[in-house]
């Protein structure tokens, strides 16, 4: 007797996996909200959740750039250093002057794009592995902002940048969170609806096959690193407005946190699979988790342990899923 197996519609497995991921993220968020409410009654309000969104905006924007690079089969370890460099440069050039806000922001975005281009060229033209190339860039940038600042950050953010980073539209929605949402929507639209987006997925899935199809894998990868540099610059500007001055330690945690957010969001570390909505949700969950750890008085040590554990568990789970 012949058994007829049902034919699965193309893409069904992908959509089912996405639905499971969305459900998992939603349940994780609900669990953290409930736990926070139990540990500190009255602490969970709509204002507190919106405040978490404001705090998560910089991480979410960095994670967007990291996600694009990873989708194309790379990784960017320089995002934290780029963010710190932009913070140091922005604070020193603005000097608290509102009229300097726009041109300083453009300079900082150009710095991020330039560093991203250098990363991309090193990876594609010099054939340096992404991990090594961006690690080297990270070290060079750290030296640059130490030399630039003379060992002591100076200057301050303008009032306009402070308002953008800490203010609320209609006294309800944080401007920073609205910027994050807008950038997420734009990047998501580009990835899903443009030729460039299809090229990113193709290169991340199989760079050699993409080249045979006429896609310039090198150009695509360079573009993803430029995007990552720009995202790190935007996040650096928002954080400059938030803290009001320069800080050498500002970007220290953003490499691990952005990687964790991307992986929590369901993006495959080897590239070619994922999107930007998942990493955005992952960034919010990370910030909720850090808030919960602070509530439990675990502090920085707890954050470091959780970061490592999350990356380990998610990558291990992805490996098991791929084998199955």
C-alpha positions, -999 to 999 in steps of 0.1 A, spaced: 0 0 0 14 34 -10 12 62 15 6 96 0 24 124 19 6 158 20 23 184 -1 35 214 20 30 248 6 62 267 -2 72 289 27 48 272 52 77 261 74 92 295 74 59 312 83 53 286 110 87 292 125 81 329 124 48 325 142 65 304 169 92 330 173 67 358 176 48 338 202 79 331 221 89 367 222 54 378 232 53 352 260 88 362 272 77 399 274 45 390 293 65 368 317 89 397 325 61 422 329 43 398 353 75 391 373 83 428 376 48 435 388 51 407 414 85 419 426 76 455 428 38 461 428 28 492 410 60 494 390 45 482 357 26 511 340 22 523 305 47 551 313 73 526 325 69 505 294 73 536 272 103 546 292 118 512 285 112 518 248 131 551 251 160 534 268 160 506 243 160 529 212 198 533 209 203 495 213 175 488 189 191 511 163 225 495 167 209 461 165 193 471 131 227 477 116 241 446 132 212 426 118 218 438 82 255 429 84 247 394 98 220 388 72 248 393 46 270 368 64 292 392 83 295 406 119 304 440 132 324 442 164 332 479 160 297 493 166 304 501 203 336 520 194 318 539 166 291 549 190 316 561 216 336 580 189 305 598 177 296 606 213 330 622 220 331 641 187 294 653 189 298 666 224 331 684 217 319 700 184 284 710 196 296 726 229 260 731 239 251 752 208 217 745 191 229 760 158 256 733 156 232 704 160 225 697 123 260 700 108 276 681 137 250 653 133 258 651 96 296 650 104 290 621 128 268 602 104 296 606 78 321 593 103 300 562 109 295 556 71 332 561 65 342 536 92 316 511 78 331 515 43 366 508 57 352 476 74 335 465 42 365 471 20 388 452 44 364 423 44 358 422 7 389 435 -10 416 424 15 397 392 23 401 398 61 376 377 81 348 400 94 355 391 130 392 401 127 386 432 105 360 447 128 380 438 159 410 457 145 388 486 136 374 486 171 409 489 186 420 517 162 388 537 169 394 534 206 429 549 201 415 576 179 390 590 204 415 588 232 439 609 211 412 632 199 399 640 234 434 642 250 423 616 275 394 636 288 360 641 271 349 676 268 319 696 255 282 690 259 251 682 238 229 710 225 194 715 240 178 704 207 196 671 208 187 667 245 151 673 237 151 647 209 168 621 231 148 626 263 116 644 252 81 631 245 58 638 216 24 650 229 39 643 264 33 606 257 56 590 231 94 593 234 110 609 204 138 585 205 114 555 203 96 571 174 129 575 156 137 539 163 103 527 150 107 549 118 142 536 111 131 500 117 102 504 93 124 519 66 151 493 69 125 465 69 109 479 38 142 481 20 151 445 29 117 431 19 108 452 -11 140 463 -28 165 447 -51 192 455 -25 173 436 2 171 405 -20 208 408 -27 215 409 10 196 377 16 212 360 -14 247 369 -4 241 358 32 226 325 21 252 316 -5 277 342 -17 291 321 -45 257 313 -59 248 350 -57 279 359 -77 269 334 -104 235 351 -106 252 384 -113 250 399 -78 280 419 -66 286 402 -32 314 427 -24 293 458 -31 264 444 -11 286 436 19 303 470 18 268 486 18 257 466 49 288 477 68 281 513 58 245 509 71 258 495 104 282 524 108 254 549 102 231 531 127 258 532 153 263 569 146 226 577 151 225 557 183 256 576 195 239 609 188 208 599 207 229 587 237 249 620 236 217 639 240 206 615 268 237 618 289 245 654 278 283 649 275 310 626 263 319 593 279 346 567 271 325 539 285 293 547 266 295 520 239 311 493 260 282 469 261 267 475 227 285 448 208 273 420 230 239 435 235 233 441 198 244 405 190 221 392 217 192 413 204 197 401 168 199 364 179 169 367 202 150 381 172 156 349 153 183 359 129 207 331 120 243 339 130 256 324 97 235 349 77 207 347 51 178 342 75 159 367 96 148 403 94 147 435 115 114 432 134 127 403 155 159 422 165 138 452 174 117 431 197 149 415 210 163 449 219 132 458 239 132 424 256 169 429 265 162 463 281 132 449 300 155 421 312 181 446 324 155 466 342 144 434 359 180 425 369 184 459 383 153 454 403 168 422 417 200 441 425 221 419 402 236 449 384 264 447 359 276 412 368 241 398 362 239 416 329 272 401 317 262 366 328 228 370 311 244 383 278 267 353 275 240 328 285 215 343 260 240 342 231 250 306 240 215 293 243 201 309 212 231 299 189 229 263 203 191 262 197 196 274 161 222 247 155 199 220 167 171 235 146 193 234 115 203 198 121 167 188 124 
